[in-house]
Amino acid sequence: MAQKKIQRFEAINSFANVLQYPEGISGKWKDFFKNENPINLELACGKGEYTVGLSGLYPERNFIGVDLKGNRLYIGALKCLKNNQQNAAFLRIQIDKINEYFFPAEVAEIWITFPDPQLRTSRAKKRLTHPRFLRLYQKILKSHGLIHLKTDSPVLFRFTKLVIELYQLPVHAYSEDVYGDPEISRELSIRTHYEGLDIAGTRKTLYLQFSLPESPLPDHDAQLQELVKEIEKPILV
Ligand SMILES: C[S@@+](CC[C@H](N)C(=O)[O-])C[C@H]1O[C@@H](n2cnc3c(N)ncnc32)[C@H](O)[C@@H]1O
Protein backbone atom coordinates (compact mmCIF):
# COMPACT_ATOMS: atom_id res chain seq x y z
CA MET A 1 0.00 0.00 0.00
CA ALA A 2 1.31 3.45 -0.87
CA GLN A 3 2.71 5.43 2.07
CA LYS A 4 -0.03 8.10 1.93
CA LYS A 5 -2.75 5.45 2.00
CA ILE A 6 -1.18 3.78 5.04
CA GLN A 7 -0.95 7.13 6.86
CA ARG A 8 -4.60 7.86 6.14
CA PHE A 9 -5.70 4.42 7.31
CA GLU A 10 -3.76 4.96 10.53
CA ALA A 11 -5.13 8.48 11.00
CA ILE A 12 -8.80 7.47 10.83
CA ASN A 13 -8.24 5.05 13.73
CA SER A 14 -8.10 8.09 16.00
CA PHE A 15 -10.82 10.16 14.29
CA ALA A 16 -13.86 10.48 16.57
CA ASN A 17 -16.14 10.84 13.53
CA VAL A 18 -15.08 7.60 11.80
CA LEU A 19 -16.54 4.26 12.81
CA GLN A 20 -15.01 1.14 11.28
CA TYR A 21 -17.13 -2.01 11.35
CA PRO A 22 -18.61 -0.89 14.70
CA GLU A 23 -20.40 -3.58 16.70
CA GLY A 24 -23.70 -2.87 18.41
CA ILE A 25 -24.23 0.58 16.87
CA SER A 26 -27.65 -0.16 15.35
CA GLY A 27 -30.35 1.68 17.27
CA LYS A 28 -27.69 3.74 19.08
CA TRP A 29 -26.99 6.49 16.57
CA LYS A 30 -28.92 8.99 18.70
CA ASP A 31 -26.38 8.34 21.48
CA PHE A 32 -23.50 8.81 19.04
CA PHE A 33 -24.86 12.15 17.74
CA LYS A 34 -26.27 13.10 21.15
CA ASN A 35 -29.59 14.05 19.56
CA GLU A 36 -32.59 12.50 17.84
CA ASN A 37 -32.28 14.45 14.58
CA PRO A 38 -33.03 12.60 11.35
CA ILE A 39 -30.21 10.50 9.95
CA ASN A 40 -29.29 10.71 6.28
CA LEU A 41 -26.85 8.35 4.59
CA GLU A 42 -24.50 8.96 1.69
CA LEU A 43 -23.73 5.54 0.23
CA ALA A 44 -20.53 5.03 -1.81
CA CYS A 45 -19.47 8.39 -0.40
CA GLY A 46 -15.78 8.17 -1.39
CA LYS A 47 -14.32 11.46 -0.11
CA GLY A 48 -17.77 12.35 1.25
CA GLU A 49 -18.53 15.59 -0.58
CA TYR A 50 -22.26 15.12 0.06
CA THR A 51 -21.80 14.30 3.72
CA VAL A 52 -19.60 17.37 4.18
CA GLY A 53 -21.85 19.62 2.05
CA LEU A 54 -25.24 18.54 3.37
CA SER A 55 -24.16 18.52 7.02
CA GLY A 56 -23.04 22.12 6.52
CA LEU A 57 -26.34 23.07 4.87
CA TYR A 58 -28.54 21.29 7.43
CA PRO A 59 -27.16 21.47 10.99
CA GLU A 60 -30.47 20.12 12.30
CA ARG A 61 -29.96 16.79 10.52
CA ASN A 62 -27.28 14.11 10.91
CA PHE A 63 -25.29 12.73 7.97
CA ILE A 64 -23.28 9.54 7.66
CA GLY A 65 -20.98 8.85 4.72
CA VAL A 66 -20.60 5.13 4.03
CA ASP A 67 -17.73 3.58 2.09
CA LEU A 68 -15.31 0.72 2.29
CA LYS A 69 -12.20 2.71 1.51
CA GLY A 70 -10.73 4.33 4.60
CA ASN A 71 -8.22 6.44 2.69
CA ARG A 72 -11.11 8.14 0.86
CA LEU A 73 -13.30 8.59 3.95
CA TYR A 74 -10.30 10.25 5.56
CA ILE A 75 -10.68 13.31 3.31
CA GLY A 76 -14.30 14.05 4.28
CA ALA A 77 -13.81 13.09 7.90
CA LEU A 78 -10.83 15.46 8.26
CA LYS A 79 -12.84 18.34 6.73
CA CYS A 80 -15.71 17.75 9.16
CA LEU A 81 -13.32 17.60 12.13
CA LYS A 82 -11.63 20.86 11.06
CA ASN A 83 -15.04 22.56 10.55
CA ASN A 84 -16.36 21.09 13.81
CA GLN A 85 -19.33 19.61 11.92
CA GLN A 86 -20.62 17.41 14.71
CA ASN A 87 -23.64 16.30 12.72
CA ALA A 88 -21.44 14.34 10.28
CA ALA A 89 -19.87 10.91 10.65
CA PHE A 90 -18.29 8.30 8.43
CA LEU A 91 -18.95 4.58 8.53
CA ARG A 92 -16.43 2.20 6.99
CA ILE A 93 -18.33 -0.96 6.09
CA GLN A 94 -19.51 -3.04 3.15
CA ILE A 95 -22.80 -1.52 1.96
CA ASP A 96 -24.01 -5.10 1.41
CA LYS A 97 -24.27 -5.32 5.22
CA ILE A 98 -25.84 -1.89 5.81
CA ASN A 99 -28.88 -3.34 7.59
CA GLU A 100 -26.59 -4.68 10.35
CA TYR A 101 -25.68 -1.12 11.35
CA PHE A 102 -29.11 0.52 11.60
CA PHE A 103 -32.38 -0.38 13.27
CA PRO A 104 -35.59 -0.49 11.23
CA ALA A 105 -36.68 3.10 10.38
CA GLU A 106 -33.50 4.58 11.90
CA VAL A 107 -32.63 6.24 8.56
CA ALA A 108 -34.60 9.16 7.09
CA GLU A 109 -33.07 9.47 3.61
CA ILE A 110 -30.40 7.88 1.44
CA TRP A 111 -28.15 9.57 -1.10
CA ILE A 112 -26.28 7.36 -3.55
CA THR A 113 -23.61 9.50 -5.16
CA PHE A 114 -21.87 8.37 -8.33
CA PRO A 115 -21.74 4.70 -7.37
CA ASP A 116 -19.73 2.32 -9.55
CA PRO A 117 -22.11 1.69 -12.46
CA GLN A 118 -20.97 -1.95 -12.73
CA LEU A 119 -21.22 -1.75 -16.50
CA ARG A 120 -20.98 -5.48 -17.18
CA THR A 121 -24.48 -6.93 -17.32
CA SER A 122 -23.25 -9.95 -15.36
CA ARG A 123 -22.52 -7.54 -12.47
CA ALA A 124 -25.93 -5.82 -12.49
CA LYS A 125 -26.67 -7.38 -9.08
CA LYS A 126 -23.83 -5.29 -7.65
CA ARG A 127 -25.44 -2.00 -8.73
CA LEU A 128 -26.53 -0.10 -5.64
CA THR A 129 -30.04 0.40 -7.05
CA HIS A 130 -30.58 -3.31 -7.74
CA PRO A 131 -33.62 -4.67 -5.82
CA ARG A 132 -31.15 -6.77 -3.81
CA PHE A 133 -29.90 -3.49 -2.29
CA LEU A 134 -33.31 -1.80 -2.25
CA ARG A 135 -34.53 -4.60 0.04
CA LEU A 136 -31.70 -3.80 2.45
CA TYR A 137 -32.54 -0.08 2.35
CA GLN A 138 -36.19 -0.91 2.99
CA LYS A 139 -35.15 -2.57 6.27
CA ILE A 140 -33.57 0.60 7.65
CA LEU A 141 -35.46 3.46 5.98
CA LYS A 142 -38.41 5.24 7.52
CA SER A 143 -41.63 4.76 5.65
CA HIS A 144 -41.67 6.92 2.49
CA GLY A 145 -38.00 7.84 3.11
CA LEU A 146 -36.43 9.26 -0.03
CA ILE A 147 -33.63 7.70 -2.07
CA HIS A 148 -31.58 10.11 -4.20
CA LEU A 149 -29.40 8.80 -7.00
CA LYS A 150 -26.90 11.14 -8.63
CA THR A 151 -24.88 9.58 -11.45
CA ASP A 152 -23.24 10.34 -14.77
CA SER A 153 -23.74 6.81 -16.04
CA PRO A 154 -26.52 6.46 -18.63
CA VAL A 155 -26.35 2.67 -18.09
CA LEU A 156 -26.96 2.91 -14.34
CA PHE A 157 -29.61 5.58 -14.84
CA ARG A 158 -31.50 3.49 -17.42
CA PHE A 159 -31.18 0.42 -15.18
CA THR A 160 -32.59 2.32 -12.19
CA LYS A 161 -35.49 3.62 -14.26
CA LEU A 162 -36.20 0.02 -15.30
CA VAL A 163 -36.20 -1.12 -11.66
CA ILE A 164 -38.52 1.76 -10.76
CA GLU A 165 -40.92 0.81 -13.53
CA LEU A 166 -40.85 -2.94 -12.88
CA TYR A 167 -41.31 -2.61 -9.11
CA GLN A 168 -43.68 0.36 -9.47
CA LEU A 169 -41.77 2.70 -7.21
CA PRO A 170 -42.93 6.30 -6.83
CA VAL A 171 -40.65 8.86 -8.48
CA HIS A 172 -40.52 12.28 -6.82
CA ALA A 173 -37.92 14.09 -8.94
CA TYR A 174 -36.07 13.40 -12.16
CA SER A 175 -33.44 15.17 -14.24
CA GLU A 176 -31.35 14.19 -17.24
CA ASP A 177 -29.23 17.33 -16.93
CA VAL A 178 -28.94 18.57 -13.36
CA TYR A 179 -26.77 21.58 -14.18
CA GLY A 180 -28.97 22.57 -17.12
CA ASP A 181 -31.64 23.61 -14.64
CA PRO A 182 -31.32 27.35 -13.85
CA GLU A 183 -33.15 26.72 -10.56
CA ILE A 184 -30.89 23.91 -9.40
CA SER A 185 -31.22 23.22 -5.66
CA ARG A 186 -28.42 23.70 -3.16
CA GLU A 187 -28.31 19.94 -2.60
CA LEU A 188 -27.84 19.12 -6.26
CA SER A 189 -25.20 21.83 -6.68
CA ILE A 190 -22.77 19.87 -4.51
CA ARG A 191 -20.16 18.34 -6.84
CA THR A 192 -18.26 15.18 -6.03
CA HIS A 193 -14.79 14.01 -6.99
CA TYR A 194 -16.04 11.38 -9.42
CA GLU A 195 -18.53 13.81 -10.89
CA GLY A 196 -15.59 16.01 -11.88
CA LEU A 197 -13.87 13.09 -13.61
CA ASP A 198 -16.75 12.71 -16.11
CA ILE A 199 -15.85 9.06 -16.64
CA ALA A 200 -18.95 8.40 -18.74
CA GLY A 201 -17.86 11.25 -21.03
CA THR A 202 -21.37 12.69 -21.35
CA ARG A 203 -20.79 15.92 -19.38
CA LYS A 204 -24.31 15.37 -18.02
CA THR A 205 -25.27 14.65 -14.45
CA LEU A 206 -28.40 12.57 -14.01
CA TYR A 207 -30.65 12.52 -10.95
CA LEU A 208 -33.51 10.39 -9.70
CA GLN A 209 -35.40 10.74 -6.44
CA PHE A 210 -37.71 7.88 -5.52
CA SER A 211 -39.09 5.98 -2.54
CA LEU A 212 -39.92 2.42 -1.59
CA PRO A 213 -43.28 0.89 -0.62
CA GLU A 214 -43.96 -0.25 2.94
CA SER A 215 -44.76 -3.78 1.75
CA PRO A 216 -41.89 -6.06 0.70
CA LEU A 217 -40.72 -5.60 -2.88
CA PRO A 218 -42.16 -8.27 -5.16
CA ASP A 219 -39.78 -10.82 -6.64
CA HIS A 220 -39.41 -9.71 -10.26
CA ASP A 221 -35.65 -10.20 -10.07
CA ALA A 222 -35.43 -12.95 -12.71
CA GLN A 223 -37.53 -10.85 -15.09
CA LEU A 224 -35.31 -7.85 -14.37
CA GLN A 225 -32.20 -9.87 -15.18
CA GLU A 226 -33.70 -10.96 -18.52
CA LEU A 227 -34.72 -7.40 -19.42
CA VAL A 228 -31.29 -6.08 -18.52
CA LYS A 229 -29.61 -8.71 -20.70
CA GLU A 230 -31.86 -7.72 -23.58
CA ILE A 231 -31.51 -3.95 -23.16
CA GLU A 232 -27.76 -3.97 -22.54
CA LYS A 233 -26.96 -6.51 -25.26
CA PRO A 234 -23.95 -5.22 -27.22
CA ILE A 235 -24.95 -4.15 -30.73
CA LEU A 236 -22.95 -6.20 -33.24
CA VAL A 237 -22.10 -4.41 -36.47
C1 LIG B 1 -17.11 5.79 -8.12
S1 LIG B 1 -16.75 6.01 -6.43
C2 LIG B 1 -17.75 7.43 -6.01
C3 LIG B 1 -17.25 8.15 -4.82
C4 LIG B 1 -17.95 9.48 -4.49
N1 LIG B 1 -19.35 9.30 -4.21
C5 LIG B 1 -17.79 10.46 -5.61
O1 LIG B 1 -18.77 10.76 -6.30
O2 LIG B 1 -16.66 10.95 -5.78
C6 LIG B 1 -17.64 4.70 -5.70
C7 LIG B 1 -17.31 4.42 -4.25
O3 LIG B 1 -18.13 3.36 -3.80
C8 LIG B 1 -17.39 2.57 -2.89
N2 LIG B 1 -18.02 1.24 -2.87
C9 LIG B 1 -18.34 0.48 -3.95
N3 LIG B 1 -18.95 -0.65 -3.56
C10 LIG B 1 -19.03 -0.61 -2.21
C11 LIG B 1 -19.55 -1.48 -1.21
N4 LIG B 1 -20.13 -2.63 -1.53
N5 LIG B 1 -19.47 -1.11 0.08
C12 LIG B 1 -18.86 0.06 0.43
N6 LIG B 1 -18.36 0.94 -0.47
C13 LIG B 1 -18.44 0.61 -1.76
C14 LIG B 1 -15.98 2.58 -3.43
O4 LIG B 1 -15.04 2.32 -2.42
C15 LIG B 1 -15.87 4.00 -4.00
O5 LIG B 1 -15.30 4.91 -3.06
PDBQT file of the ligand as one rigid body, heavy atoms in Angstrom, charges set to zero:
ROOT
HETATM    1  C1  LIG A 301     -17.109   5.793  -8.123  1.00  0.00    +0.000 C 
HETATM    2  S1  LIG A 301     -16.746   6.013  -6.432  1.00  0.00    +0.000 S 
HETATM    3  C2  LIG A 301     -17.754   7.431  -6.013  1.00  0.00    +0.000 C 
HETATM    4  C3  LIG A 301     -17.250   8.147  -4.817  1.00  0.00    +0.000 C 
HETATM    5  C4  LIG A 301     -17.949   9.477  -4.493  1.00  0.00    +0.000 C 
HETATM    6  N1  LIG A 301     -19.346   9.302  -4.211  1.00  0.00    +0.000 N 
HETATM    7  C5  LIG A 301     -17.786  10.461  -5.612  1.00  0.00    +0.000 C 
HETATM    8  O1  LIG A 301     -18.766  10.758  -6.303  1.00  0.00    +0.000 OA
HETATM    9  O2  LIG A 301     -16.658  10.948  -5.781  1.00  0.00    +0.000 OA
HETATM   10  C6  LIG A 301     -17.643   4.698  -5.703  1.00  0.00    +0.000 C 
HETATM   11  C7  LIG A 301     -17.309   4.424  -4.254  1.00  0.00    +0.000 C 
HETATM   12  O3  LIG A 301     -18.126   3.361  -3.799  1.00  0.00    +0.000 OA
HETATM   13  C8  LIG A 301     -17.393   2.568  -2.892  1.00  0.00    +0.000 C 
HETATM   14  N2  LIG A 301     -18.023   1.238  -2.873  1.00  0.00    +0.000 N 
HETATM   15  C9  LIG A 301     -18.336   0.481  -3.949  1.00  0.00    +0.000 A 
HETATM   16  N3  LIG A 301     -18.945  -0.653  -3.559  1.00  0.00    +0.000 NA
HETATM   17  C10 LIG A 301     -19.026  -0.608  -2.208  1.00  0.00    +0.000 A 
HETATM   18  C11 LIG A 301     -19.548  -1.482  -1.214  1.00  0.00    +0.000 A 
HETATM   19  N4  LIG A 301     -20.130  -2.634  -1.535  1.00  0.00    +0.000 N 
HETATM   20  N5  LIG A 301     -19.466  -1.111   0.084  1.00  0.00    +0.000 NA
HETATM   21  C12 LIG A 301     -18.863   0.058   0.432  1.00  0.00    +0.000 A 
HETATM   22  N6  LIG A 301     -18.363   0.935  -0.473  1.00  0.00    +0.000 NA
HETATM   23  C13 LIG A 301     -18.438   0.612  -1.759  1.00  0.00    +0.000 A 
HETATM   24  C14 LIG A 301     -15.981   2.585  -3.433  1.00  0.00    +0.000 C 
HETATM   25  O4  LIG A 301     -15.040   2.320  -2.417  1.00  0.00    +0.000 OA
HETATM   26  C15 LIG A 301     -15.875   4.003  -3.998  1.00  0.00    +0.000 C 
HETATM   27  O5  LIG A 301     -15.298   4.906  -3.057  1.00  0.00    +0.000 OA
ENDROOT
TORSDOF 0
